[in-house]
């Protein structure tokens, strides 16, 4: 009989930094499995707050308290928000408890499963979402970990006794005491690598150091594993040529679509709801994996015809006859470029206003910002927004408008550092035959079209 700790006993789990996006979903999943779950955090925001409260696992008070950590705990799961000097972490170390980052814990609870990990600098969430959507539509039994809320799924994490798990494999650090990328800790049995474009400059200060993480990921695949990789990425092709694993490496390109966004398979046509060549690259990767898991082409594309995308991935806020507003999680240069290109190519005759919030450490770093040059080229108007307060909080130097203009090099660039000025500008535009694309991993300082009175 396979060793499955979920099935064997109820665990006592404590989550340090339980309010995180994936952390609270993992806590909810464990609570659903009748494990005893406690947690802590210094601040918890919606929707995590209400969801934890409904499950009766919301901490009774905010803040850290070493007395929460006792010898009775089976695992302490450490979130990225918790620092190395966290008093609860220190107490757990003193007691010699099992301390794991959430990717380590996910592996521990899925080590007897087939583990398909979706890695790459861009497209991970969407590709993972496509796979789980197709599997669910075809009533397959599976678990998953994904980095965004998906339509049709109550949780971003599911851990049961299913025979396989689909995991979005982030290359960022696992925790304050574990500097390894999350994707390495899942120990994939098979994988997708969507492409490589330098990101997370605060952790990987040079491009080669960043690429090396994917080299480690690829070489760690078992000899009987498979790696599906995007063949249009030169850096990725080079890694494949140099690989030190016996795993099969299988290239993919993109799903071929007709002008009306339909996929033709035999005598059947399937109308898709996504835009952008990058999304049809993602779809091809998802198709490869789903075929490998036993779904036919017909089953896969029938499911894809009902797929509306992941949260904040070219998501429509408004879509009218001659105008649209879309939001996208794009923040790294390759993601911004793909999103801007996708919207302009889909509506070539419409004016495109593309707005980006510089919010992450990398995007605000003066050594990294030049990588955004040409990312806005298809846009008719480019907007850059950043908050001096965010720079101050991250202990980073100020950025001058003049320097930023030189780096972005777009002929119609607008720069804003105050939300009120951004709102004033957007409110004064004529949106006839115009699209607005808002890109950020943040919120544009709480910007909201309706609440802020921007009529489109």
Secondary structure, 3 states (H helix, E strand, C coil): CCCCHHHHCCCEEEEECCCCHHHHHHHHHHHHCCCEEEEEECCCCCCHHHHHHHCCCCCCCCECCHHHCCCCCCEEEECCCCCCCCHHHHHHHHHCCCEEEHHHHHHHCCCCCEEEEEECCCCHHHHHHHHHHHHHHCCCCCEEECCCCCCCCCCCEECCCCCEEEEECCCCEEECCEEEEHHHHCCCCEEEECCCCCCCCCCCCCHHHHHHHHHHHHHCCCCCCEEEEECCCHHHHHHHHCCCCCCEEEEECCCCCCCCCEEEECCEEEECCCCCHHHHHHHHHHHHHHHHCCCCHHHHHHHHCCCCCCCCCCEEEEECCCEEEEEECCCCHHHHHHHHHHHHHHCCCCEEEEEEECCCCCCCCHHHHHHHCCCCCCCCEEEEECCHHHHHHCCCCCCCHHHHHHHHCCCCEEEECCHHHHHHHHHCCCCCCEEEEEECCCCCCCCCCCCCCCCC
